[in-house]
Amino acid sequence: MEYTDTTFEIEDGVAVITFNRPEAMNVFTTAMFDELGDAYRRCDEDDDVRVVVVTGAGRAFCAGMDMSGGGDTFDSHDDVEFTSCPLSTQAWEVRKPVIAACNGHAVGVGLGIAAQCDLRVLAAEGKYGFVQNRRGVVADFAIEQVLPRLIGFERAFEMIVGGVRVSGATAGEWGLASRVVPGEQVLDTALELARDMAANCAPLVMGLHKRLLWRAPDLGRQAYIDLETRALKYSMGRPDAIEGGMAYFEKRPPNWTASVSGEWPDWMDE
């Protein structure tokens, strides 16, 4: 796919996806939905990608949906195929860590995209909120399920039902971010996290851990323990289990060889 409203780069095992409409504060277009979903798919399938960073060009991460259509923006979708999670691949489906580097405001769909990621780095001066209720529509990106897991029911209720916007500092206090830093430091902070994981953490095991973390709330305790045990046994049988110990003993960087695309166990997704 040729990208028009986003850019895609890979360096040192880290893919950087950038929303590239800075003149419009990266408000989301139909093309951006298609491009982000395609970029996520590429990251999931490409073993050269170990960690993904999503960010925005300019002073905003994404200020919401493109409302230039006016009253037609939220036209009825009763007669067309439609889903509240419109990306062809969701962030939680990517078998690599996905970090949202919110370099500025993230509102509505922008914060939904960030909330679907595994980690968030927020700009202290940014504003963050789900304002769909104030536009007369239900929020999307499965946020009613995802957000309470991050910040608890009452704060999620206030953000979604109340449609409030909060500062980066408040978002951090509420548990919506792993880091809150000045806007100009957001991308560097996210890249530092990403590069450390890409260099030092076993890619296949990162993917297994991610699946376990995302699936855990929906599984009963014993079902989860059974899945974790199966994943542990599987990882112990891979060459990376020996390589990790040897690299630590020999005080050198690990040389991971397991392939996420080639050695992923199908039962992790059953």
DOPA-82130 format. One record per residue (C-alpha): x, y, z. Coordinates in Angstrom, 3 decimals, always signed. Layout:
# residues N
<rec c1="X" c2="Y" c3="Z"/>
...
//
This chain:
# residues 270
<rec c1="+0.000" c2="+0.000" c3="+0.000"/>
<rec c1="+1.202" c2="+3.500" c3="-0.854"/>
<rec c1="+0.895" c2="+5.756" c3="+2.201"/>
<rec c1="-0.305" c2="+9.323" c3="+1.700"/>
<rec c1="-1.235" c2="+10.561" c3="+5.184"/>
<rec c1="+1.238" c2="+8.509" c3="+7.235"/>
<rec c1="+4.898" c2="+7.557" c3="+7.026"/>
<rec c1="+6.513" c2="+4.219" c3="+7.864"/>
<rec c1="+10.175" c2="+3.622" c3="+8.734"/>
<rec c1="+12.192" c2="+0.750" c3="+10.251"/>
<rec c1="+15.553" c2="+1.195" c3="+11.965"/>
<rec c1="+17.388" c2="-1.076" c3="+14.422"/>
<rec c1="+14.364" c2="-3.312" c3="+14.903"/>
<rec c1="+11.981" c2="-0.415" c3="+15.638"/>
<rec c1="+9.202" c2="+0.563" c3="+13.248"/>
<rec c1="+7.979" c2="+4.161" c3="+13.504"/>
<rec c1="+4.510" c2="+4.941" c3="+12.145"/>
<rec c1="+3.870" c2="+8.687" c3="+11.926"/>
<rec c1="+0.547" c2="+10.411" c3="+11.287"/>
<rec c1="+1.616" c2="+13.015" c3="+8.768"/>
<rec c1="-1.011" c2="+15.743" c3="+8.562"/>
<rec c1="+0.599" c2="+18.308" c3="+10.886"/>
<rec c1="-1.243" c2="+21.227" c3="+9.274"/>
<rec c1="-4.527" c2="+19.611" c3="+10.399"/>
<rec c1="-3.249" c2="+18.370" c3="+13.782"/>
<rec c1="-3.348" c2="+14.857" c3="+12.287"/>
<rec c1="-7.136" c2="+14.570" c3="+12.366"/>
<rec c1="-7.978" c2="+11.142" c3="+11.034"/>
<rec c1="-9.028" c2="+10.468" c3="+7.454"/>
<rec c1="-10.314" c2="+7.289" c3="+5.823"/>
<rec c1="-6.911" c2="+6.861" c3="+4.217"/>
<rec c1="-5.249" c2="+6.944" c3="+7.640"/>
<rec c1="-7.468" c2="+4.108" c3="+8.900"/>
<rec c1="-6.405" c2="+2.015" c3="+5.911"/>
<rec c1="-2.744" c2="+2.952" c3="+6.238"/>
<rec c1="-2.480" c2="+2.366" c3="+9.989"/>
<rec c1="-4.140" c2="-1.037" c3="+9.705"/>
<rec c1="-1.797" c2="-1.986" c3="+6.871"/>
<rec c1="+1.255" c2="-0.725" c3="+8.795"/>
<rec c1="+0.253" c2="-2.792" c3="+11.835"/>
<rec c1="-0.071" c2="-5.871" c3="+9.608"/>
<rec c1="+3.384" c2="-5.269" c3="+8.153"/>
<rec c1="+4.862" c2="-4.908" c3="+11.627"/>
<rec c1="+3.210" c2="-8.114" c3="+12.784"/>
<rec c1="+4.480" c2="-10.155" c3="+9.836"/>
<rec c1="+8.001" c2="-8.687" c3="+9.477"/>
<rec c1="+10.650" c2="-10.244" c3="+11.753"/>
<rec c1="+12.855" c2="-7.210" c3="+11.138"/>
<rec c1="+10.356" c2="-5.312" c3="+13.307"/>
<rec c1="+10.649" c2="-6.088" c3="+17.003"/>
<rec c1="+8.896" c2="-3.046" c3="+18.513"/>
<rec c1="+6.486" c2="-0.479" c3="+17.046"/>
<rec c1="+6.195" c2="+3.232" c3="+17.865"/>
<rec c1="+3.186" c2="+5.273" c3="+16.711"/>
<rec c1="+3.448" c2="+9.064" c3="+16.791"/>
<rec c1="+2.270" c2="+12.245" c3="+15.093"/>
<rec c1="+4.040" c2="+14.913" c3="+13.080"/>
<rec c1="+3.904" c2="+18.470" c3="+14.404"/>
<rec c1="+2.306" c2="+19.464" c3="+17.706"/>
<rec c1="-0.486" c2="+16.887" c3="+17.982"/>
<rec c1="-0.724" c2="+13.105" c3="+18.050"/>
<rec c1="-4.242" c2="+13.091" c3="+16.604"/>
<rec c1="-6.908" c2="+15.685" c3="+17.373"/>
<rec c1="-9.795" c2="+13.392" c3="+16.462"/>
<rec c1="-11.788" c2="+12.537" c3="+13.353"/>
<rec c1="-11.760" c2="+14.723" c3="+10.281"/>
<rec c1="-15.011" c2="+16.695" c3="+10.646"/>
<rec c1="-14.687" c2="+18.557" c3="+7.357"/>
<rec c1="-17.723" c2="+16.650" c3="+6.103"/>
<rec c1="-19.890" c2="+18.612" c3="+8.504"/>
<rec c1="-23.245" c2="+16.978" c3="+9.121"/>
<rec c1="-22.356" c2="+14.065" c3="+6.842"/>
<rec c1="-19.457" c2="+12.979" c3="+9.060"/>
<rec c1="-21.673" c2="+10.755" c3="+11.214"/>
<rec c1="-24.185" c2="+9.837" c3="+8.514"/>
<rec c1="-26.127" c2="+6.641" c3="+9.108"/>
<rec c1="-24.142" c2="+3.440" c3="+8.612"/>
<rec c1="-27.172" c2="+1.136" c3="+8.825"/>
<rec c1="-26.879" c2="+0.063" c3="+5.200"/>
<rec c1="-23.116" c2="-0.454" c3="+4.979"/>
<rec c1="-20.610" c2="-2.832" c3="+6.526"/>
<rec c1="-19.358" c2="-1.047" c3="+9.607"/>
<rec c1="-17.411" c2="-1.700" c3="+12.810"/>
<rec c1="-16.402" c2="+0.466" c3="+15.756"/>
<rec c1="-12.864" c2="-0.948" c3="+15.394"/>
<rec c1="-12.192" c2="+0.058" c3="+11.788"/>
<rec c1="-8.518" c2="-0.879" c3="+11.492"/>
<rec c1="-7.866" c2="-4.017" c3="+9.458"/>
<rec c1="-5.346" c2="-4.984" c3="+12.166"/>
<rec c1="-5.721" c2="-3.739" c3="+15.751"/>
<rec c1="-2.742" c2="-2.799" c3="+17.909"/>
<rec c1="-3.453" c2="-5.654" c3="+20.323"/>
<rec c1="-3.243" c2="-8.138" c3="+17.425"/>
<rec c1="+0.332" c2="-7.125" c3="+16.592"/>
<rec c1="+2.690" c2="-9.687" c3="+18.117"/>
<rec c1="+5.192" c2="-6.971" c3="+18.997"/>
<rec c1="+5.045" c2="-4.240" c3="+21.667"/>
<rec c1="+3.258" c2="-1.153" c3="+20.329"/>
<rec c1="+4.106" c2="+2.171" c3="+21.992"/>
<rec c1="+2.052" c2="+5.321" c3="+21.456"/>
<rec c1="+4.272" c2="+8.403" c3="+21.520"/>
<rec c1="+1.609" c2="+11.078" c3="+22.017"/>
<rec c1="+3.655" c2="+14.168" c3="+21.231"/>
<rec c1="+0.625" c2="+16.411" c3="+21.764"/>
<rec c1="-3.157" c2="+16.362" c3="+21.942"/>
<rec c1="-4.899" c2="+12.981" c3="+21.514"/>
<rec c1="-8.668" c2="+13.330" c3="+21.362"/>
<rec c1="-11.468" c2="+10.962" c3="+20.350"/>
<rec c1="-10.201" c2="+8.527" c3="+17.759"/>
<rec c1="-6.648" c2="+9.690" c3="+18.519"/>
<rec c1="-6.837" c2="+8.639" c3="+22.148"/>
<rec c1="-8.661" c2="+5.457" c3="+21.134"/>
<rec c1="-5.701" c2="+4.501" c3="+18.948"/>
<rec c1="-3.293" c2="+5.309" c3="+21.779"/>
<rec c1="-5.328" c2="+3.357" c3="+24.346"/>
<rec c1="-5.185" c2="+0.243" c3="+22.156"/>
<rec c1="-1.392" c2="+0.341" c3="+22.329"/>
<rec c1="+0.574" c2="-1.499" c3="+24.994"/>
<rec c1="+2.370" c2="+1.547" c3="+26.394"/>
<rec c1="+1.816" c2="+5.284" c3="+26.161"/>
<rec c1="+4.211" c2="+8.208" c3="+26.495"/>
<rec c1="+2.233" c2="+11.448" c3="+26.834"/>
<rec c1="+3.176" c2="+15.102" c3="+26.439"/>
<rec c1="+2.676" c2="+16.939" c3="+29.713"/>
<rec c1="+1.143" c2="+19.921" c3="+27.907"/>
<rec c1="-1.201" c2="+17.821" c3="+25.786"/>
<rec c1="-4.951" c2="+17.385" c3="+26.280"/>
<rec c1="-6.478" c2="+13.913" c3="+26.241"/>
<rec c1="-10.098" c2="+12.886" c3="+26.092"/>
<rec c1="-12.979" c2="+11.004" c3="+24.553"/>
<rec c1="-15.371" c2="+13.738" c3="+23.482"/>
<rec c1="-17.678" c2="+11.619" c3="+21.313"/>
<rec c1="-20.490" c2="+11.923" c3="+23.870"/>
<rec c1="-20.357" c2="+15.683" c3="+23.352"/>
<rec c1="-20.722" c2="+15.091" c3="+19.592"/>
<rec c1="-23.749" c2="+12.845" c3="+20.002"/>
<rec c1="-22.147" c2="+9.501" c3="+19.130"/>
<rec c1="-20.827" c2="+6.470" c3="+21.003"/>
<rec c1="-17.061" c2="+6.158" c3="+21.436"/>
<rec c1="-15.205" c2="+3.589" c3="+19.353"/>
<rec c1="-12.013" c2="+1.492" c3="+19.330"/>
<rec c1="-13.455" c2="-0.823" c3="+22.038"/>
<rec c1="-12.627" c2="+1.898" c3="+24.527"/>
<rec c1="-15.430" c2="+1.001" c3="+26.944"/>
<rec c1="-13.666" c2="-2.318" c3="+27.454"/>
<rec c1="-10.054" c2="-1.173" c3="+27.245"/>
<rec c1="-10.088" c2="+2.033" c3="+29.300"/>
<rec c1="-11.484" c2="+0.639" c3="+32.608"/>
<rec c1="-8.665" c2="-1.910" c3="+32.587"/>
<rec c1="-6.165" c2="+0.947" c3="+32.410"/>
<rec c1="-7.587" c2="+3.547" c3="+34.790"/>
<rec c1="-10.495" c2="+1.914" c3="+36.646"/>
<rec c1="-14.258" c2="+2.142" c3="+36.151"/>
<rec c1="-15.013" c2="+5.537" c3="+37.702"/>
<rec c1="-12.298" c2="+7.463" c3="+35.895"/>
<rec c1="-13.142" c2="+5.681" c3="+32.646"/>
<rec c1="-16.798" c2="+6.584" c3="+33.226"/>
<rec c1="-15.890" c2="+10.237" c3="+33.712"/>
<rec c1="-13.772" c2="+10.322" c3="+30.558"/>
<rec c1="-16.210" c2="+8.449" c3="+28.308"/>
<rec c1="-19.647" c2="+9.365" c3="+29.639"/>
<rec c1="-18.633" c2="+12.825" c3="+30.842"/>
<rec c1="-16.545" c2="+13.487" c3="+27.762"/>
<rec c1="-13.935" c2="+15.346" c3="+29.803"/>
<rec c1="-10.464" c2="+16.218" c3="+28.598"/>
<rec c1="-7.557" c2="+15.931" c3="+31.003"/>
<rec c1="-3.993" c2="+17.200" c3="+31.026"/>
<rec c1="-0.987" c2="+14.972" c3="+30.506"/>
<rec c1="-0.184" c2="+15.235" c3="+34.204"/>
<rec c1="-3.674" c2="+14.094" c3="+35.203"/>
<rec c1="-3.645" c2="+11.307" c3="+32.620"/>
<rec c1="-0.392" c2="+10.076" c3="+34.108"/>
<rec c1="-1.756" c2="+10.220" c3="+37.652"/>
<rec c1="-4.798" c2="+8.239" c3="+36.516"/>
<rec c1="-2.591" c2="+5.510" c3="+35.023"/>
<rec c1="-3.172" c2="+6.249" c3="+31.346"/>
<rec c1="+0.554" c2="+6.515" c3="+30.567"/>
<rec c1="+3.817" c2="+4.861" c3="+31.535"/>
<rec c1="+5.658" c2="+8.170" c3="+31.074"/>
<rec c1="+4.634" c2="+11.852" c3="+30.974"/>
<rec c1="+7.313" c2="+14.204" c3="+29.650"/>
<rec c1="+7.513" c2="+17.542" c3="+27.807"/>
<rec c1="+6.235" c2="+17.259" c3="+24.246"/>
<rec c1="+9.652" c2="+17.636" c3="+22.639"/>
<rec c1="+10.908" c2="+14.629" c3="+24.640"/>
<rec c1="+8.028" c2="+12.260" c3="+23.882"/>
<rec c1="+9.377" c2="+10.557" c3="+20.764"/>
<rec c1="+12.899" c2="+10.204" c3="+22.147"/>
<rec c1="+11.507" c2="+8.691" c3="+25.348"/>
<rec c1="+9.373" c2="+6.214" c3="+23.408"/>
<rec c1="+12.273" c2="+5.304" c3="+21.125"/>
<rec c1="+14.531" c2="+4.719" c3="+24.123"/>
<rec c1="+12.001" c2="+2.249" c3="+25.520"/>
<rec c1="+11.554" c2="+0.617" c3="+22.120"/>
<rec c1="+15.260" c2="+0.270" c3="+21.355"/>
<rec c1="+15.980" c2="-1.279" c3="+24.737"/>
<rec c1="+13.299" c2="-3.923" c3="+24.188"/>
<rec c1="+14.347" c2="-4.510" c3="+20.572"/>
<rec c1="+17.977" c2="-5.093" c3="+21.573"/>
<rec c1="+17.610" c2="-6.988" c3="+24.835"/>
<rec c1="+14.283" c2="-8.853" c3="+24.888"/>
<rec c1="+13.553" c2="-12.064" c3="+22.982"/>
<rec c1="+11.075" c2="-11.164" c3="+20.201"/>
<rec c1="+9.062" c2="-14.381" c3="+20.342"/>
<rec c1="+8.796" c2="-14.234" c3="+24.124"/>
<rec c1="+7.742" c2="-10.570" c3="+23.976"/>
<rec c1="+4.913" c2="-11.642" c3="+21.686"/>
<rec c1="+3.889" c2="-14.479" c3="+24.007"/>
<rec c1="+3.923" c2="-12.144" c3="+27.011"/>
<rec c1="+1.820" c2="-9.590" c3="+25.136"/>
<rec c1="-0.820" c2="-12.177" c3="+24.259"/>
<rec c1="-0.907" c2="-13.433" c3="+27.862"/>
<rec c1="-1.357" c2="-9.916" c3="+29.216"/>
<rec c1="-4.151" c2="-9.011" c3="+26.799"/>
<rec c1="-5.984" c2="-12.324" c3="+27.199"/>
<rec c1="-5.661" c2="-12.656" c3="+30.980"/>
<rec c1="-8.706" c2="-10.514" c3="+31.986"/>
<rec c1="-11.009" c2="-12.628" c3="+29.806"/>
<rec c1="-9.851" c2="-16.025" c3="+31.066"/>
<rec c1="-10.667" c2="-17.846" c3="+34.265"/>
<rec c1="-7.722" c2="-18.334" c3="+36.609"/>
<rec c1="-7.096" c2="-21.987" c3="+35.791"/>
<rec c1="-7.543" c2="-21.440" c3="+32.063"/>
<rec c1="-5.007" c2="-18.641" c3="+32.263"/>
<rec c1="-2.546" c2="-20.754" c3="+34.278"/>
<rec c1="-2.876" c2="-23.548" c3="+31.724"/>
<rec c1="-2.145" c2="-21.135" c3="+28.872"/>
<rec c1="+0.780" c2="-19.538" c3="+30.715"/>
<rec c1="+2.216" c2="-22.970" c3="+31.503"/>
<rec c1="+1.961" c2="-23.998" c3="+27.862"/>
<rec c1="+3.679" c2="-20.787" c3="+26.762"/>
<rec c1="+6.421" c2="-21.228" c3="+29.357"/>
<rec c1="+7.131" c2="-24.800" c3="+28.248"/>
<rec c1="+7.156" c2="-23.695" c3="+24.618"/>
<rec c1="+9.646" c2="-20.885" c3="+25.299"/>
<rec c1="+11.897" c2="-23.189" c3="+27.315"/>
<rec c1="+12.227" c2="-25.458" c3="+24.286"/>
<rec c1="+13.499" c2="-22.742" c3="+21.954"/>
<rec c1="+17.176" c2="-21.881" c3="+21.339"/>
<rec c1="+16.594" c2="-18.358" c3="+22.680"/>
<rec c1="+16.169" c2="-19.826" c3="+26.173"/>
<rec c1="+19.802" c2="-20.989" c3="+26.032"/>
<rec c1="+21.015" c2="-17.846" c3="+24.274"/>
<rec c1="+19.510" c2="-15.547" c3="+26.913"/>
<rec c1="+21.330" c2="-17.292" c3="+29.734"/>
<rec c1="+24.621" c2="-17.499" c3="+27.844"/>
<rec c1="+24.513" c2="-13.819" c3="+26.839"/>
<rec c1="+23.939" c2="-12.844" c3="+30.456"/>
<rec c1="+26.753" c2="-15.115" c3="+31.681"/>
<rec c1="+29.161" c2="-13.878" c3="+29.007"/>
<rec c1="+28.145" c2="-10.226" c3="+29.499"/>
<rec c1="+27.310" c2="-9.639" c3="+25.829"/>
<rec c1="+24.246" c2="-8.604" c3="+23.831"/>
<rec c1="+21.944" c2="-11.542" c3="+23.053"/>
<rec c1="+21.635" c2="-12.887" c3="+19.508"/>
<rec c1="+17.970" c2="-13.862" c3="+19.310"/>
<rec c1="+17.049" c2="-16.274" c3="+16.517"/>
<rec c1="+13.414" c2="-17.271" c3="+17.152"/>
<rec c1="+11.009" c2="-16.050" c3="+14.463"/>
<rec c1="+7.655" c2="-14.594" c3="+15.461"/>
<rec c1="+6.274" c2="-15.145" c3="+11.970"/>
<rec c1="+7.691" c2="-18.654" c3="+11.633"/>
<rec c1="+7.503" c2="-20.106" c3="+15.162"/>
<rec c1="+4.327" c2="-18.585" c3="+16.570"/>
<rec c1="+2.160" c2="-21.275" c3="+18.228"/>
<rec c1="-1.368" c2="-21.251" c3="+16.842"/>
<rec c1="-2.833" c2="-22.207" c3="+20.219"/>
<rec c1="-1.938" c2="-18.770" c3="+21.608"/>
<rec c1="-4.769" c2="-17.337" c3="+19.514"/>
<rec c1="-7.409" c2="-20.012" c3="+20.107"/>
//
